[in-house]
Amino acid sequence: MKAFTFLARRFVAGEGPQDAVRVGEHLQRRGIRATFDKLGEDVTSPEAAKRAAEAAKELLRLIPPDIERNVSIKMSSMGQGISRDLCLEQTASILDVATEVGGFVRLDMEGSSLTRDTIEVFHELRKRYDNVGIVLQAYLHRTLDDVREAIARGDRVRLCKGAYREPPEVALQDMPEIRRNFEAAAHLLLAKGHLPAIATHDEKLIRSTIDHVREKGIEASRFEFQMLYGLRPRRWTSLVAEGFNVRVYVPYGTHWFPYFYRRLRERKENVLFVLKSLLGG
Ligand SMILES: Cc1cc2nc3c(=O)[nH]c(=O)nc-3n(C[C@H](O)[C@H](O)[C@H](O)COP(=O)(O)OP(=O)(O)OC[C@H]3O[C@@H](n4cnc5c(N)ncnc54)[C@H](O)[C@@H]3O)c2cc1C
């Protein structure tokens, strides 16, 4: 267990909220923003959902005022699998605290069995809150429609490829096709979206975004790049040096295994890193 904790540190800031905030302070000194995430998903009891919501509220209050109070949460950790009302109640209680402290809350997107419900919960919350955003996944067939709808509603979208294994009926399987869908969604969001986040480590997509905004004269203040803690740290700095806004997703907590596993699955270099660490390299 200890060895795994050591290995997860490449992708996870630490076990407690203070570890995440320390990383946020360090990033801020480099001109990089953060969104913080207490790891955990798929809770199976109302008590666990309430604990997860309390942790998010504690985190929002803990982030010092000079660091943006920006957190990411998963609906499955708010009791989505138990009842819509429980999930709404817990998430709204976090949004109340976020409102109090001038914070922002992003609803992460999970597997496709939860997409529709997550978007419906988000729409319900948007009736009452401005400080909440959603994530859309470029690999899903439905996403361009969701992007158009989000633009029409003025919703804040983080666009990513999507990290879950999905069947061909719901998701594109081929990387060039996913990239094309990502670019199509990104171009719509960059043209008309409200502060979209382009979340990728894929250099082809980063370059094509930069080329696109330069060609269209879209100002850097209208969007941000987002990357995950531990992945491509030098690129965060070079994007900031090129005048772009960058936000890093900083996860923390003890329930890191599903997140860690998704990182290993999506990129062989991440597995090589873990193997090298095991061998003491
Ligand atoms: C901020 C953020 C939030 C996210 N939130 C969600 C979410 O809510 N729901 C969800 O399903 N997924 C989420 N994801 C994960 C996302 O969906 C992808 O699974 C993940 O980002 C991997 O796809 P990628 O586009 O980054 O590049 P990949 O497909 O992993 O890599 C493609 C190419 O990019 C280049 N590249 C990638 N990494 C590196 C590197 N370290 N060094 C050099 N080149 C590299 C290489 O050329 C590589 O072949 C999020 C990702 C980010 C960055």
The ligand as an SDF file (V2000), in Angstrom:
LIG
                    3D

 53 58  0  0  0  0  0  0  0  0999 V2000
   -8.0330   19.3330  -16.4990 C   0  0  0  0  0  0  0  0  0  0  0  0
   -8.6040   18.0410  -16.9640 C   0  0  0  0  0  0  0  0  0  0  0  0
   -9.8230   17.6190  -16.4710 C   0  0  0  0  0  0  0  0  0  0  0  0
  -10.3890   16.4310  -16.9280 C   0  0  0  0  0  0  0  0  0  0  0  0
  -11.6480   16.0860  -16.5090 N   0  0  0  0  0  0  0  0  0  0  0  0
  -12.2270   14.9850  -17.0260 C   0  0  0  0  0  0  0  0  0  0  0  0
  -13.5840   14.6590  -16.7310 C   0  0  0  0  0  0  0  0  0  0  0  0
  -14.2910   15.3530  -15.9990 O   0  0  0  0  0  0  0  0  0  0  0  0
  -14.0950   13.5350  -17.3000 N   0  0  0  0  0  0  0  0  0  0  0  0
  -13.3610   12.7320  -18.1340 C   0  0  0  0  0  0  0  0  0  0  0  0
  -13.8950   11.7450  -18.6540 O   0  0  0  0  0  0  0  0  0  0  0  0
  -12.0710   13.0120  -18.4040 N   0  0  0  0  0  0  0  0  0  0  0  0
  -11.4880   14.1120  -17.8750 C   0  0  0  0  0  0  0  0  0  0  0  0
  -10.1980   14.3820  -18.1970 N   0  0  0  0  0  0  0  0  0  0  0  0
   -9.3540   13.3570  -18.8580 C   0  0  0  0  0  0  0  0  0  0  0  0
   -9.4560   13.4030  -20.3580 C   0  0  0  0  0  0  0  0  0  0  0  0
  -10.7430   13.0410  -20.7660 O   0  0  0  0  0  0  0  0  0  0  0  0
   -8.4250   12.4650  -21.0220 C   0  0  0  0  0  0  0  0  0  0  0  0
   -8.6870   11.1520  -20.5890 O   0  0  0  0  0  0  0  0  0  0  0  0
   -6.9880   12.7880  -20.6900 C   0  0  0  0  0  0  0  0  0  0  0  0
   -6.7620   14.1680  -20.6290 O   0  0  0  0  0  0  0  0  0  0  0  0
   -6.0640   12.1740  -21.7720 C   0  0  0  0  0  0  0  0  0  0  0  0
   -6.3190   12.7500  -23.0330 O   0  0  0  0  0  0  0  0  0  0  0  0
   -5.3820   13.9010  -23.6250 P   0  0  0  0  0  0  0  0  0  0  0  0
   -6.2160   14.6920  -24.5870 O   0  0  0  0  0  0  0  0  0  0  0  0
   -4.8310   14.7070  -22.5080 O   0  0  0  0  0  0  0  0  0  0  0  0
   -4.1930   13.2510  -24.3890 O   0  0  0  0  0  0  0  0  0  0  0  0
   -3.7930   11.7140  -24.6090 P   0  0  0  0  0  0  0  0  0  0  0  0
   -4.8330   11.1040  -25.4710 O   0  0  0  0  0  0  0  0  0  0  0  0
   -3.4490   11.0710  -23.3020 O   0  0  0  0  0  0  0  0  0  0  0  0
   -2.4580   11.8860  -25.4040 O   0  0  0  0  0  0  0  0  0  0  0  0
   -2.4520   12.1430  -26.8090 C   0  0  0  0  0  0  0  0  0  0  0  0
   -1.1110   12.6680  -27.2480 C   0  0  0  0  0  0  0  0  0  0  0  0
   -0.7890   13.8500  -26.4960 O   0  0  0  0  0  0  0  0  0  0  0  0
    0.5930   13.9570  -26.2980 C   0  0  0  0  0  0  0  0  0  0  0  0
    0.8840   13.8890  -24.8450 N   0  0  0  0  0  0  0  0  0  0  0  0
    0.0300   13.4710  -23.8840 C   0  0  0  0  0  0  0  0  0  0  0  0
    0.6250   13.4910  -22.6890 N   0  0  0  0  0  0  0  0  0  0  0  0
    1.8730   13.9270  -22.9020 C   0  0  0  0  0  0  0  0  0  0  0  0
    2.9790   14.1470  -22.0510 C   0  0  0  0  0  0  0  0  0  0  0  0
    2.9180   13.9060  -20.7310 N   0  0  0  0  0  0  0  0  0  0  0  0
    4.1260   14.5890  -22.6100 N   0  0  0  0  0  0  0  0  0  0  0  0
    4.1960   14.8010  -23.9360 C   0  0  0  0  0  0  0  0  0  0  0  0
    3.1940   14.5910  -24.7980 N   0  0  0  0  0  0  0  0  0  0  0  0
    2.0500   14.1760  -24.2840 C   0  0  0  0  0  0  0  0  0  0  0  0
    1.2020   12.7800  -27.0150 C   0  0  0  0  0  0  0  0  0  0  0  0
    1.4720   13.1820  -28.3210 O   0  0  0  0  0  0  0  0  0  0  0  0
    0.0680   11.7720  -27.0130 C   0  0  0  0  0  0  0  0  0  0  0  0
    0.1740   10.7800  -27.9890 O   0  0  0  0  0  0  0  0  0  0  0  0
   -9.6560   15.6130  -17.8200 C   0  0  0  0  0  0  0  0  0  0  0  0
   -8.4290   16.0250  -18.3130 C   0  0  0  0  0  0  0  0  0  0  0  0
   -7.9100   17.2290  -17.9270 C   0  0  0  0  0  0  0  0  0  0  0  0
   -6.6160   17.6700  -18.5060 C   0  0  0  0  0  0  0  0  0  0  0  0
  1  2  1  0
  2  3  1  0
  2 52  2  0
  3  4  2  0
  4  5  1  0
  4 50  1  0
  5  6  2  0
  6  7  1  0
  6 13  1  0
  7  8  2  0
  7  9  1  0
  9 10  1  0
 10 11  2  0
 10 12  1  0
 12 13  2  0
 13 14  1  0
 14 15  1  0
 14 50  1  0
 15 16  1  0
 16 17  1  0
 16 18  1  0
 18 19  1  0
 18 20  1  0
 20 21  1  0
 20 22  1  0
 22 23  1  0
 23 24  1  0
 24 25  2  0
 24 26  1  0
 24 27  1  0
 27 28  1  0
 28 29  2  0
 28 30  1  0
 28 31  1  0
 31 32  1  0
 32 33  1  0
 33 34  1  0
 33 48  1  0
 34 35  1  0
 35 36  1  0
 35 46  1  0
 36 37  1  0
 36 45  1  0
 37 38  2  0
 38 39  1  0
 39 40  1  0
 39 45  2  0
 40 41  1  0
 40 42  2  0
 42 43  1  0
 43 44  2  0
 44 45  1  0
 46 47  1  0
 46 48  1  0
 48 49  1  0
 50 51  2  0
 51 52  1  0
 52 53  1  0
M  END
$$$$
